[in-house]
């Protein structure tokens, strides 16, 4: 269980950070999801942990959004604050010491552009895209996590991919 949690921690954090726009809230959601998985589902077979974990995380994110709606209605005069710390995505993969400064700059610019593209997706498209394309969950697993039909997953993912492609094609900086 410990190895599983260590393996998904960063990706799950970034998924929560996209959904909340807040470093602190993302950490809280991640921690709560991990605790719930360990306390309630540790005895399940390890091949079931990934879909279970992401379903727990999605439910926590949904609850967070509901809470934010109520909070925004009650405290409508206070502007929402966003953490800038989630702008580190996508996380650096293996560092390549052979990169020239120019190619490193181009990679950083592309990563920043991808982050902006992801932020332009709807919440459901964003989560579906991350679960399918980033986490590699199947359509059935994603549907289970998102608590929707497989057809909805296919629709959300297709629209997310199309929107990302459209944004990338329209961005001259991304092409270079």
TAMO-V158720 format. One record per helix or strand of 3 or more residues. SS is the DSSP state (hx for helix, st for strand). FROM is the first residue (numbers start at 1). LEN is the number of residues. If there is no record, write none. Layout:
BEGIN
{{SS/FROM/LEN} {SS/FROM/LEN}}
END
This chain:
BEGIN
{{hx/2/19} {hx/23/19} {hx/46/29} {hx/85/4} {hx/101/19} {hx/123/12} {hx/139/8} {hx/150/21} {hx/172/4}}
END
